[in-house]
Amino acid sequence: MGNYYGKGTINFDNAPSVHSYASAVGPKEGQGPLADYFDYIGEEAALGEKSWEMAEVILQKSAFRSALEKGQLAETDISFIFAGDLLNQCTCSSYGIRDFDIPFIGLFGACSTMAESLALASVFVESGLAQNAAAMTSSHFCSAERQFRMPVNYGGQRTPASQWTATAAGCVVVAPRKAPPYVRAATFGKVTDMGVKDVNNMGGAMAGAAYETISTHLANTQQSINDFDMILTGDLGKVGSGLLIDLFKRDSVDIARVHADCGLMLYKISEQDVHAGASGCGCSASVLCGYILKRISEGKLKNVLFTATGALMSPTMSQQGESIPAVAHAVHISAE
């Protein structure tokens, strides 16, 4: 059983394994620098569906089925699915999972959902409540823009601080300890608020949450940034990554030495016109389930603190003048 350190941190004594993982992305993501690591790349954004939402459903199904196939698992081997997405009532997760006869635990952590689902799946497996548990999330540029800002065909201008919501999904199957990668610990973050009201500046809204969760995890586990090959944030992009580095500088910590951000890794920033980088649940999910876990499996990365960040934005509350709260959850994934 794991040890609870307090302030949200759980140490897994019998560190569960990442048994298998898979990613699915759209065509824009398939043109980025990580294209060779994805299991499925769609030929066009609609993926042959009549709506953006159903296209996102296809991404989740593809990631889940690929993870099962790669892990040589059947649907009946999965005890629980932990999944969520950006849309109201976790629409794409619910509609995607309705075809599977597996207990579903729906989650909403905005873009932090990949870390949230992975941490909870690990809790269930490590405690013996589940034999195998799947953690999954997704996003789609067009479905997210329609819900949170304005439909793409409106032609609204995007600001320099705006980020491109990834059309992508990722799935991890967690199992009892067998082989690396191992899930060693997790910290569930608190809701923080940087006072940002600009719905186009997600990085600025989330930077404080990333700082709080990473700082809490390091303090609770008595670790430093030197214990990690990489401290990977979810999708802070250019703006949020710069703010995170500045926040740690106040503590005389140079996190830039080990920091990487999924929002800056998914696209060729200078070529693909994504402004400040990538965002969306599928951003960190696809980078983790495509690139990072493979690097850990190969031993090229030993210890990664995966900290997915989420802006808990409500269009209604934003229209009422409220600022945007955020949350970040951290998971220590290790080859050791």
N, C-alpha and C positions, 0 to 999 in steps of 0.2 A: 504494500500500500504506500501511497505517496505521503510526503510530509508537507503540512501546510505551514508556511513560514509567516503567515499574516500579511496584511496589505496586498492580498491578491495572488501571492506566489505559491505555486505547488511544485515540489520536487518529486519526481517519479523514481522511487527506489528500484522498481523493476521496469526500467525504461522500455516502453513498448516500441515496436519497430514500425517504420514505414514499409509496409509489405509491398505495395505497388502504388503507382501514381501515373497520371496521364493529363494531357492538356489538349484543348481544342480552341482554335482561333479563327478569326475572319481573314479576309484577303489583305487588309492593310497591315495587320500584325505579321502575316506571312511574308511581307516584304521587308520586315525589320531584321535586325542583326541576330535574332535568336531563332530564325525560321527553321533551322536544321534540328531544333530540339523539340518541336511540337509534334504531337501525334496525329493531329488532324488540322488541315488548313482549308477553309471554305473558299470556293472559287469566286463567290460574290456575297455581298453583305446580307442579302435576304435568305441565303442558303436554300433557295428553292421554295420558301414558305410565303404565305400571303400577308404576314405581318411581321414586324420587327420582334415582337414578343415571342412568337412561335419560332423564329430563327434562333433566339436565345435559348429556348427550350431544347432545340437540336444540339446546341453547344454542350449543354449539361449532359444530355443523354450520351453524346459521343464521348465525353470525358469519362463518364461513369463506366460505360461499356468497355472502353479501352483499358481502364484501370483493372477491371475484372479480368479481361483477357490477358493482360500482361502479368497479372498475379495468379493466373490459372485458377480462378475462383468462379463459382457459380453464384447466381443471385441469392440462392438459399444460404450461402456462406456468410452473408452480411447480416449482422444483428440489428444495426441501426444505421440510418443515414442522417447526418447533420448537414443541413444545407440552407442557403438563403441567397438573396440577390438584392438588387436596389429597388425593385418595383413594389408597389403597394401590395401588402399581404403575401410577400414572397412569391409573386405570381409565377415566375418562370420555374422556380424550384418545385412548387406544388404541381404545376402542370407537367413538368418533366418526370417527376417521381410517381405520378399516378399510374404509370404503366408497370411499376414494380411492386411486388408483394413484400414490402419491407417497411418496418416502423419508421416513421418520418418525424424528425425533430426540427422544426423550422426556426431559423435564426435571422435576426436582423442586426447587423453591426455595421451597415453600410460597407465601405471598402475594407473594413477590418474583418470581414466575415471569414476569410480563409484562415486566419490565425485563430479566430474564435471557434470555428468548427473543428479545426485540427486539435486544439487544446481540449475541447470537450470530448471528442472522440477518444483522445488519449486517456482522459480521466476514466471513461467507461471501460476501456480495455484494461488499463492497469489495475483497476479495482475488481476486475472479474465480472463486471456487469455485461460485458459484450465480448464475444470471441473475435469478431472482426467488425470494425465500424468505419463507415465511409464519411469523409469530410469533403464538402463540395460547395462551389459557388460560381457565379457567372455575372457577366454584364454585357450590354450591347450599346454601342454609341447612340443609335437612333432611338431605341426604347427609352434610354436614360434622358436624352435631350428632350423628348416629348413630355416626360413626366416632370422633370425638374426645372427646365428652362423654357424652351419653345420648340415646336416641331422643326425638324431640319429644313423642310421645304419653305419655312418662313424666311429663311435667308438672313437671320440675325448675325451681326458682327460679333466675333469672339475677341476678347481682350487679351493683351499679352500675358496676363497671369493665368488665363484659362488653360485647362488640360483636356486632353482627348480621352473620352471614356472608351476603354478597350472593349472590343468585341471578342470576348474570350471566356474560357471556363477552365477550371482545374479540379481534379479529384484526387484525394489521397485515401488509400485504404490502410488503416492502422490495425496491427495485430500484436499478440503477445510477443515478447522479445525473442527474436530469432537472429537477425542480421542487421547491419546498418542499412540506412540511416536510423538512428534512435532518437526518440523524443525524450529529452532529459528533464525538462522543466518548462513551466509556463507561468506567465503573469497576466492576469486579467486586469485591464486598465480601468481607471476612473474616467467619468465624463469631465472634460475640461472645456473651457471657453476662452478663446483669445480675443473675443470681442469683434471678430471679423463679421461683417454683414454682406460683403460682396459675394454673391452666389457663384461668381466666376473664379474666386480665389480659394480653391479647396486646399491648396498647399499651405497657405497662410493660416487657415482655420485648423489644420490638423497638426501643425508642427509642435504645438504645446503638448498635445496628447502623446505624441511620440517621445518627447523629452521626458515627460512624467513617467511613462511606463518603462522606458529603458533605464532611467535612473533608479526607479523602484526595484526593478529586477536585479540590477547590479548590486544595490545595497542589501537586498534581502538574501541574495545568494553569496554575498561577500566576494563577488567577482569584479573585475575591471574590464575595460575595453580590450586590454591586452590578452584576455582569455579567449578572444574570438578572432577568427580569420576574417569574419565579415559581420557587421551589424547592418542588416538589410531592412530598410523601411518599405512600407507598402507602395505608396504613390504620392510622395510629397512633391515630386517634380522639382523644377529649378527653384521656385520661390520657397517652398517648404523645406527643401534640403538646406538651402542657405540659412534659413532661420534656425533650423535644428543645430547646425554647426555653431551658430552664434550663441544659442542658449547654452550649449555645453562649454563654450569658451568662458562663460561667466563662472564656471566651476573649475576653470583651468584644465579642462579635458579637451584634447584634440581628437574628437571623434572622426574627423575627416579622414584620418589614416586608415580606418577600417569600415567607414560608412559607404554603403551603396544603396541606391533607390530603384525599385522596380519601375517607377514612372520615368526614369531616365535610361533604363535598359531596354525597354520593350520596342522602342522605335529609333530610327535614325533621326535624331532631333533636328539636325541641320538640313535634312532633305525631305522629311515627310510632313511638314507644316502642321505640327501638333502643339505649337506654341510652347508652353511651359513643361510639356511632357505628357505622360499617360496617367489615367486615373481609372476608377471603377473597380468593382470586386474582381473582375477577371484579369486585371492588370497584375496584381501580386500573385493571384492563383496560377496564371499561366507561366509567369517567370519562375515561381517556386516549383511547379509541377512539370515544367519543361526543362529548365536549365539548372537551377540550384540543387535539387535533389539528385540529379544525375552526377553533378560535380562532387557531392558528398558521397554518393555510392562508389564513385571511382577513387575516393580518397584524396581528391584534389582540394577539397575543403574539409577541415576537421571539425570546426565548431562555428555554427551560424546562429545568430540571434535574429530570428525572423519576426519583425514587428510590423504587422499590417495596421494601417491607420484608416479611420473612417470619419467622414464629416456627416453628422447626423442631421442632415438638412431637411427641413420641411418647407415646400413651396408656400404653404399657407402661413407659417410662422414668419418666413422671410418677407412676405408681402405685408405682414403686420409690423415690420420693423425690428424683429428679433435678430440677435446675432446667431451664429452657427456653432453649436456645441460639437465636440469631437471625442472620439475614443480610440485607443490603440491597445492591442493585445500582443504579447510577445511569446514566442515559443523557441526554446533552445533545442536545435536539431544538431546531432553530432554523429560523426563517424566512429566514435569511441564509446 
